[in-house]
Amino acid sequence: MNLAADVRKFKHITTGFLGTPLICQTLTNQGYNDLAYLLLNRREYPSWLYPLTMGATTIWERWDGIKPDSTFQDKGMNSFNHYAYGAIGKWMYEVIAGIGIDPDQPGYKNILINPRPGGGITHAEAFHESMYGRLSSSWKLEDGRFTLDISIPPNTTASVQTPDHVTAITIDNIPLEQFKESSAAVAPKNKFQTGSGNYRIICKWSE
């Protein structure tokens, strides 16, 4: 894949505003999640974290709105409150936290829960106030165990998928194979369906 080769070569994002919302999601979708996290974690210019090293608390219009020598970029195009590069937030919600929208049941009627850890991140948490109520996903990786806590609001369902390389999956201490709402018999062994409620999923991390 040419995009993956480009990221490996340069080790930083090389797209403009239009490619920013797509690059990490595309890498993840094509099996290059490690490269998506490489882009997220980079601290040198150009990167999402470089502005943080320069004291940023907002999203900048330019990667180097403030240069390494602390001088400013061209004032004609140097907003310090600009959304474009903030598009990485969608990927962070969907891939790191694992909260996604089901295109066949929009509006979070059926919620997709599919966290894909990487990049040395050992825990993450996010929530969304949907029209049905708050939905949330929180996970941690500790002592060889992956623990995922999810909250699914009333009158909704969730399609849950754990990372591919986990084993010994339990939902509220019930083995996945015995979980009453599990569709494991017809779906991949790390996927299952739930109704509303709070669930704790614990798996053995075997990466």
TIVEXDO-955726 format. One line per 10 residues: number of its first residue (from 1); for each residue x, y, z of N, C-alpha, C. Coordinates in steps of 0.05 Angstrom, whole numbers. Layout:
N
NUM) X Y Z X Y Z X Y Z | ... $
// end
This chain:
207
1) 17 -24 0 0 0 0 18 25 0 | 13 42 -20 30 66 -23 29 84 1 | 6 87 13 3 105 36 20 96 59 | 19 70 65 35 59 87 65 62 81 | 73 58 56 101 62 49 109 91 53 | 92 109 46 98 138 50 102 144 80 | 84 134 96 87 139 125 112 127 136 | 119 102 128 143 90 137 168 106 128 | 167 117 105 189 132 94 194 159 109 | 172 174 112 174 201 124 170 202 154 $
11) 154 182 164 148 180 192 133 204 203 | 118 217 185 100 239 192 79 242 171 | 58 257 178 36 261 159 46 279 136 | 38 272 112 46 288 88 22 298 73 | -2 295 84 -26 305 70 -33 333 79 | -51 345 65 -61 372 72 -87 369 88 | -102 391 90 -127 391 106 -146 369 97 | -149 364 71 -169 345 62 -162 316 69 | -136 310 70 -127 283 77 -126 278 107 | -125 299 123 -122 296 152 -143 279 165 $
21) -169 282 158 -190 266 171 -189 236 162 | -174 231 141 -175 204 129 -151 186 134 | -128 199 139 -103 183 138 -102 162 160 | -107 169 185 -105 149 206 -126 127 203 | -151 135 196 -172 116 193 -166 97 171 | -156 108 149 -149 91 126 -127 71 133 | -107 80 147 -85 62 156 -96 40 174 | -113 47 193 -126 27 211 -142 7 195 | -159 17 177 -177 0 162 -162 -20 144 | -138 -12 136 -122 -29 118 -102 -46 133 $
31) -104 -46 160 -87 -64 175 -61 -52 184 | -58 -25 182 -34 -12 190 -39 6 215 | -51 -6 235 -58 9 259 -33 20 273 | -11 5 271 14 13 283 24 39 271 | 20 43 245 29 68 232 10 91 239 | -15 85 242 -34 106 251 -26 117 278 | -19 99 296 -9 107 323 18 121 321 | 35 113 303 60 127 299 55 156 293 | 36 162 275 30 190 268 19 205 292 | 1 192 307 -11 205 330 10 211 352 $
41) 29 194 356 48 197 378 72 215 371 | 76 221 346 99 237 338 98 264 352 | 121 273 362 123 299 376 138 320 359 | 153 311 340 168 330 323 150 342 302 | 156 366 293 141 379 271 146 363 246 | 125 357 229 97 363 233 83 340 248 | 66 347 267 52 326 282 30 339 299 | 12 323 309 -9 333 327 3 340 354 | 24 326 363 34 332 389 55 354 390 | 66 361 366 86 383 366 74 408 379 $
51) 50 417 371 39 441 384 38 439 415 | 33 415 425 32 412 454 59 417 466 | 80 409 452 107 415 463 113 445 463 | 97 460 448 101 489 447 80 504 464 | 66 488 481 47 500 499 19 503 489 | 12 491 467 -15 494 455 -36 482 473 | -59 495 474 -83 485 488 -107 485 469 | -102 492 444 -122 492 423 -110 479 398 | -127 475 377 -118 465 352 -109 488 334 | -85 486 323 -74 507 306 -81 502 277 $
61) -81 524 262 -85 523 233 -61 511 219 | -37 515 230 -13 505 218 1 487 239 | 15 466 229 30 449 248 50 466 264 | 62 485 250 83 501 263 75 530 267 | 51 534 277 42 562 283 62 577 300 | 74 563 318 97 573 333 121 555 326 | 142 566 316 165 551 307 182 541 331 | 200 522 326 217 513 348 233 535 361 | 239 557 347 254 579 359 235 599 372 | 209 592 375 188 607 388 179 632 372 $
71) 188 634 347 177 655 330 151 646 317 | 135 664 306 109 658 295 110 654 265 | 92 638 255 89 635 226 75 660 215 | 72 660 188 59 682 174 32 689 186 | 28 713 195 4 721 209 -21 721 190 | -15 720 164 -38 720 145 -52 693 145 | -40 672 155 -52 646 157 -40 631 180 | -49 639 204 -37 627 228 -56 628 252 | -80 618 247 -100 618 269 -92 598 290 | -97 605 315 -91 587 337 -117 574 348 $
81) -138 576 333 -164 564 340 -177 555 314 | -169 533 304 -176 524 277 -181 494 277 | -204 485 266 -212 457 270 -196 437 253 | -187 444 229 -179 425 209 -163 401 220 | -141 406 234 -125 384 244 -138 370 267 | -159 382 278 -174 369 300 -190 345 291 | -191 340 264 -205 318 254 -195 291 264 | -171 290 275 -160 266 287 -178 256 310 | -194 274 321 -212 267 343 -231 245 336 | -241 244 312 -260 223 303 -246 196 305 $
91) -221 195 295 -206 169 296 -201 161 325 | -195 181 342 -189 175 370 -214 163 383 | -238 174 378 -262 163 389 -267 134 379 | -264 131 352 -272 105 340 -251 83 344 | -226 90 344 -205 70 345 -193 67 373 | -186 89 386 -174 87 413 -196 79 433 | -217 96 435 -239 90 454 -257 68 443 | -260 67 417 -275 45 404 -305 51 401 | -313 76 402 -342 83 399 -347 91 370 | -365 77 357 -371 82 329 -401 82 323 $
101) -408 92 300 -436 93 291 -441 71 271 | -462 56 275 -470 35 257 -484 48 232 | -473 47 209 -485 60 186 -513 49 179 | -518 24 187 -545 12 182 -566 20 202 | -557 30 226 -575 39 247 -563 65 259 | -565 87 244 -552 112 252 -565 124 277 | -551 144 287 -561 158 310 -555 143 336 | -537 124 336 -530 108 359 -553 90 368 | -570 82 349 -591 62 356 -577 35 362 | -558 29 345 -540 6 350 -512 17 351 $
111) -498 14 373 -472 26 377 -451 6 371 | -430 15 357 -407 -2 351 -386 4 372 | -378 -17 386 -356 -16 406 -333 -33 396 | -311 -21 389 -289 -36 377 -262 -21 382 | -253 -22 407 -227 -9 413 -204 -24 402 | -184 -10 391 -160 -22 380 -136 -9 392 | -127 -19 414 -104 -7 428 -78 -8 411 | -60 10 418 -35 11 404 -19 35 413 | 5 38 402 21 62 407 30 65 436 | 30 43 451 39 45 479 18 55 498 $
121) -6 61 488 -28 70 505 -38 47 521 | -41 50 547 -50 28 564 -78 32 576 | -90 55 572 -117 59 581 -130 82 566 | -156 81 563 -171 103 549 -199 102 559 | -212 125 557 -240 128 565 -253 150 549 | -278 146 540 -293 166 526 -322 161 530 | -338 183 526 -367 180 528 -380 198 507 | -405 193 501 -421 210 483 -449 212 494 | -459 237 494 -487 241 502 -505 238 478 | -516 214 474 -533 209 451 -562 217 457 $
131) -579 215 437 -607 222 441 -620 201 460 | -608 178 465 -619 158 482 -607 159 510 | -586 176 514 -572 177 539 -542 174 535 | -527 174 557 -498 172 555 -489 144 548 | -471 141 529 -458 116 523 -428 120 528 | -415 100 538 -387 103 545 -371 78 540 | -345 82 537 -327 59 533 -301 66 549 | -292 48 565 -268 52 581 -253 26 582 | -227 27 576 -211 3 576 -184 8 588 | -172 -14 598 -144 -13 608 -130 -39 602 $
141) -105 -37 598 -88 -60 593 -68 -62 616 | -70 -83 631 -54 -85 655 -49 -114 663 | -24 -121 669 -17 -148 678 -27 -170 660 | -24 -166 634 -32 -186 615 -62 -189 612 | -77 -169 621 -106 -171 619 -118 -145 606 | -137 -149 588 -151 -127 576 -179 -125 588 | -185 -103 601 -211 -99 613 -226 -76 600 | -250 -82 591 -266 -62 577 -293 -59 591 | -298 -34 600 -324 -28 613 -340 -11 593 | -365 -19 588 -382 -4 570 -409 1 583 $
151) -420 23 575 -447 30 584 -464 36 560 | -486 21 556 -503 23 533 -530 34 542 | -539 57 531 -563 70 542 -589 54 535 | -611 61 549 -637 47 544 -646 50 515 | -660 29 506 -672 29 479 -651 28 457 | -627 19 463 -607 16 442 -594 -12 446 | -578 -19 426 -562 -44 427 -533 -37 420 | -516 -56 423 -488 -52 416 -476 -77 404 | -460 -72 383 -444 -93 371 -416 -89 382 | -407 -108 398 -381 -106 412 -360 -124 399 $
161) -337 -113 395 -315 -129 384 -290 -123 400 | -278 -144 412 -253 -140 427 -229 -141 407 | -206 -133 416 -182 -135 398 -178 -164 389 | -168 -167 365 -167 -194 352 -150 -214 368 | -129 -205 381 -111 -224 393 -116 -230 422 | -140 -223 433 -146 -231 461 -158 -259 461 | -157 -271 484 -169 -298 488 -183 -298 515 | -197 -320 521 -211 -324 546 -229 -300 553 | -247 -294 534 -265 -270 537 -288 -277 556 | -293 -259 576 -316 -262 593 -331 -235 593 $
171) -357 -237 596 -375 -214 599 -389 -216 626 | -383 -198 644 -394 -199 671 -389 -227 683 | -364 -237 680 -355 -263 690 -367 -287 677 | -382 -283 656 -394 -305 641 -377 -309 615 | -368 -334 610 -353 -338 586 -369 -330 561 | -355 -319 542 -369 -309 518 -387 -330 506 | -378 -355 505 -394 -377 493 -420 -381 507 | -422 -373 533 -446 -378 548 -463 -352 552 | -452 -330 542 -466 -305 545 -493 -306 530 | -515 -301 544 -541 -306 533 -547 -291 508 $
181) -535 -267 505 -540 -251 481 -518 -253 461 | -499 -271 466 -476 -273 448 -484 -285 421 | -472 -274 400 -476 -285 373 -451 -300 364 | -436 -309 384 -410 -322 378 -413 -346 360 | -436 -359 361 -440 -383 345 -439 -377 315 | -446 -353 308 -447 -347 279 -428 -325 272 | -417 -310 291 -399 -288 286 -371 -296 295 | -350 -281 287 -323 -286 297 -323 -287 327 | -305 -302 338 -306 -309 367 -301 -284 385 | -291 -262 374 -287 -239 390 -309 -218 386 $
191) -332 -225 375 -354 -207 371 -379 -217 385 | -395 -198 395 -420 -206 407 -439 -182 408 | -465 -187 412 -485 -167 412 -497 -164 441 | -502 -140 449 -515 -135 475 -538 -117 473 | -555 -117 493 -576 -97 496 -565 -74 514 | -583 -58 524 -574 -36 541 -564 -46 568 | -548 -30 581 -538 -38 607 -508 -32 610 | -497 -40 633 -469 -37 638 -456 -64 637 | -433 -66 624 -420 -91 620 -389 -88 625 | -378 -109 637 -349 -110 640 -339 -134 624 $
201) -322 -129 605 -310 -150 589 -281 -153 597 | -273 -177 604 -246 -182 612 -234 -204 594 | -210 -199 584 -197 -218 566 -168 -221 573 | -157 -243 564 -128 -248 567 -115 -234 543 | -95 -218 549 -81 -203 527 -58 -221 518 | -59 -230 493 -40 -250 484 -22 -240 462 | -19 -214 459 -3 -203 437 26 -209 441 $
// end
